[in-house]
Amino acid sequence: MPDPIDHLTEFERAAEDFAAALGWVDPGADVPACPGWTVADLALHVGSGQRWAASILLSGTAQKVPEVLRTTISWPDWYTGTAAALVAAIRAVDPDEPCWNFAPVEQRAGFWARRRLHETVIHLVDLIQAGVAAGEQVDSGLAVVPAAVAADGVDEVFEVFLPRLLARGFAPAVTRQVGVRATDTGHEWTLTPVSQGDPPHVERGKAAGEAVLSGTASELDLCLWKRLPGTALTVEGDAAIAAEFLAGRATA
């Protein structure tokens, strides 16, 4: 697994950047990565998610996502409040305390600081892309994803989302052995399919397989979340296997 990072500190940084971006992006702008959504819809989604996660942490049990009407408070102020509520909840609960989460992984409170960090980072990229697209410029949003956070995000996809999607009945994204290499952080993973219906075996520390995909940690993270095209990555080995993996559903 990537070197440990302080998920709470990184979440606070990402949340501050998200609130700042809400101050300059038009709430009515379309979000390219989320067809049918405006920036206002994106803000509601992320802010409601922060409240949802806070309620789970404080109760330890599954909760409904709150139904939030469009706020009359400014978007930056409303979002900042939801992030502050989540930060308070994270600090109020020991990360090792039993706590529900939506994935077939260990049910501990520490899951949520990591999950909401990466949810916020990916949607911060969406927000930047929306603001830039409205100005008819091109920006992938890579600059807002620190390398160490991105490497942890890649690891989260492999540890949390590949098993989650299989549990929900989606076709496996890993059907042949694939290696993944972060060229800037040095992190490597090998994904090996096992028996039908089971998540792939994840071996950390090496990238091997019929195809090996390489890129910066941020490029890998955004490609897995379909925020960058797969052409951003370098492929060694069988290009068709790499393309099949990248076209598959690895996140949701």
C-alpha positions in Angstrom: 0.0 0.0 0.0 1.2 3.6 -0.6 3.0 5.3 2.3 0.5 6.4 4.9 -0.9 9.9 4.6 -2.9 11.9 7.0 -6.3 11.6 5.5 -7.9 14.2 7.7 -5.3 16.8 7.0 -5.5 16.1 3.3 -9.3 16.2 3.4 -9.2 19.6 5.1 -6.9 20.9 2.3 -9.1 19.5 -0.5 -12.3 20.8 1.1 -10.8 24.3 1.4 -9.8 24.1 -2.3 -13.3 22.9 -3.2 -14.9 25.8 -1.3 -12.6 28.3 -3.0 -13.4 26.9 -6.4 -17.1 27.2 -5.7 -16.4 30.9 -5.3 -15.3 31.4 -8.9 -17.1 28.7 -10.9 -20.6 29.5 -12.2 -23.1 27.3 -10.3 -25.0 26.9 -13.6 -22.0 25.6 -15.5 -22.1 22.1 -16.9 -19.8 19.4 -15.3 -18.2 17.6 -18.2 -17.4 14.4 -16.2 -21.0 14.2 -14.9 -23.4 14.5 -17.8 -26.6 16.3 -16.8 -25.1 17.9 -13.7 -24.4 21.6 -13.1 -21.9 22.8 -10.6 -24.7 23.4 -8.2 -25.7 19.8 -8.5 -22.1 18.8 -7.9 -21.9 21.0 -4.8 -25.1 19.4 -3.4 -23.8 15.9 -4.1 -20.5 16.5 -2.3 -21.9 18.5 0.6 -24.7 16.1 1.2 -22.1 13.3 1.1 -20.1 15.0 3.8 -23.2 15.2 6.0 -24.1 11.6 5.3 -20.6 10.4 6.2 -20.7 12.5 9.4 -24.0 10.9 10.5 -22.6 7.4 9.8 -19.5 8.1 11.9 -21.4 9.5 14.8 -23.9 6.6 14.8 -21.7 3.8 13.6 -24.6 2.5 11.5 -25.9 2.9 7.9 -27.8 6.2 7.3 -29.8 7.7 4.5 -28.2 10.4 2.3 -29.9 13.6 3.4 -32.3 15.2 0.9 -31.0 18.8 0.6 -32.9 21.6 -1.1 -30.9 24.2 -3.0 -29.5 26.4 -0.4 -30.0 30.1 0.0 -26.6 30.3 1.7 -23.7 31.0 -0.7 -22.3 27.8 -2.1 -18.9 28.2 -0.6 -20.3 28.9 2.9 -22.8 26.0 2.8 -20.2 23.6 1.5 -17.6 24.8 4.1 -20.2 24.0 6.9 -20.8 20.5 5.6 -17.0 19.8 5.5 -16.6 21.2 9.0 -19.3 18.9 10.3 -17.5 15.9 8.8 -14.1 17.0 10.2 -15.7 17.3 13.7 -17.2 13.8 13.3 -13.9 12.3 12.2 -12.2 13.8 15.3 -14.9 12.5 17.6 -14.6 8.8 16.6 -11.5 6.6 17.0 -10.6 5.3 13.5 -10.5 1.7 14.9 -14.0 1.9 16.2 -16.5 -0.5 14.5 -18.5 1.5 11.9 -20.6 0.7 8.9 -19.4 1.3 5.3 -20.8 0.4 1.9 -17.9 -1.9 0.8 -17.0 -5.5 1.5 -13.9 -4.4 3.5 -13.2 -4.0 7.2 -16.0 -2.0 8.9 -14.0 0.6 10.8 -14.5 4.3 11.2 -11.1 5.1 9.6 -12.6 4.1 6.3 -14.5 7.4 6.0 -11.7 9.9 6.3 -10.0 8.2 3.4 -13.2 7.8 1.4 -14.3 11.3 1.7 -10.9 12.6 0.9 -10.8 10.8 -2.4 -14.5 11.7 -3.1 -13.7 15.3 -2.6 -10.5 15.3 -4.7 -12.1 13.6 -7.7 -15.0 16.1 -7.6 -12.6 19.0 -7.1 -11.2 17.9 -10.4 -14.7 17.9 -11.8 -15.2 21.4 -10.5 -12.0 22.7 -12.0 -12.9 21.1 -15.4 -16.3 22.6 -15.3 -15.0 26.1 -14.6 -12.3 25.9 -17.2 -14.7 24.4 -19.8 -17.1 27.3 -19.3 -14.2 29.6 -20.2 -13.4 27.4 -23.3 -10.0 26.5 -22.0 -8.6 23.0 -21.5 -7.4 21.8 -18.1 -7.4 18.2 -16.8 -7.4 19.2 -13.2 -4.2 17.2 -12.5 -2.6 20.1 -10.7 -5.0 19.8 -7.7 -4.2 16.2 -7.0 -1.0 15.8 -4.9 1.0 12.8 -5.9 0.9 11.0 -2.5 -2.9 11.5 -2.3 -3.3 10.2 -5.9 -1.2 7.1 -5.1 -3.5 6.4 -2.1 -6.5 7.0 -4.4 -5.3 4.3 -6.9 -4.8 1.9 -4.0 -8.3 2.7 -2.7 -9.8 1.8 -6.1 -8.1 -1.6 -6.0 -8.8 -2.3 -2.4 -12.3 -0.9 -2.1 -14.0 -0.4 -5.4 -13.1 -3.5 -7.4 -14.6 -5.7 -4.6 -17.6 -3.4 -4.2 -18.5 -3.5 -7.9 -18.2 -7.3 -8.0 -20.5 -7.5 -4.9 -23.0 -5.3 -6.8 -23.0 -7.7 -9.8 -20.9 -5.7 -12.3 -18.6 -7.5 -14.7 -15.0 -7.8 -13.4 -12.7 -5.0 -14.6 -9.7 -7.4 -14.2 -9.9 -10.4 -16.5 -6.2 -10.8 -17.3 -3.1 -10.0 -15.2 -2.4 -6.2 -15.3 0.4 -4.2 -13.8 0.1 -0.5 -12.8 3.1 1.7 -12.1 3.2 5.3 -10.7 6.2 6.9 -12.3 6.6 9.8 -9.9 6.0 8.1 -6.5 7.4 4.6 -7.4 4.3 2.8 -6.3 3.4 -0.4 -8.2 0.6 -2.9 -8.2 -0.1 -6.2 -9.9 -3.8 -7.2 -10.3 -4.4 -10.9 -10.9 -7.9 -12.4 -11.6 -8.8 -15.3 -9.3 -12.0 -17.4 -9.2 -15.2 -16.1 -10.8 -17.0 -13.7 -8.5 -14.0 -12.9 -6.3 -12.1 -9.6 -6.4 -8.6 -9.8 -8.1 -5.6 -10.4 -6.0 -3.7 -7.2 -5.4 0.1 -7.4 -5.0 1.8 -4.2 -4.0 5.4 -3.4 -4.7 5.6 -4.7 -8.3 4.0 -4.1 -11.7 3.8 -7.2 -13.8 1.3 -8.8 -16.2 0.3 -9.2 -19.8 0.0 -5.4 -19.9 1.6 -2.8 -17.6 0.2 0.7 -17.5 2.4 3.6 -16.4 1.8 7.3 -15.6 2.1 9.7 -12.8 0.0 8.8 -9.7 -2.4 11.6 -10.6 -2.8 10.4 -14.2 -3.5 6.9 -13.0 -6.0 8.0 -10.4 -7.9 10.2 -12.9 -7.9 7.5 -15.6 -9.3 5.0 -13.2 -12.1 7.5 -12.4 -12.6 8.2 -16.1 -11.6 11.9 -15.6 -8.7 11.4 -18.1 -8.6 9.3 -21.3 -6.5 6.2 -21.1 -4.3 7.6 -23.8 -2.6 9.6 -21.0 -0.9 6.5 -19.9 2.0 4.5 -21.3 1.4 0.8 -22.0 3.9 -2.0 -22.1 2.8 -5.4 -23.4 -0.6 -6.2 -24.8 -2.4 -2.9 -25.7 -5.7 -4.7 -26.1 -5.6 -6.0 -22.6 -4.7 -2.6 -21.2 -7.6 -1.0 -23.2 -10.1 -3.6 -21.9 -9.0 -2.9 -18.3 -9.3 0.9 -18.7 -12.7 0.5 -20.4 -14.0 -1.6 -17.6 -15.9 -0.3 -14.6 -13.4 0.0 -11.8 -15.2 2.7 -9.8 -18.8 3.7 -8.9 
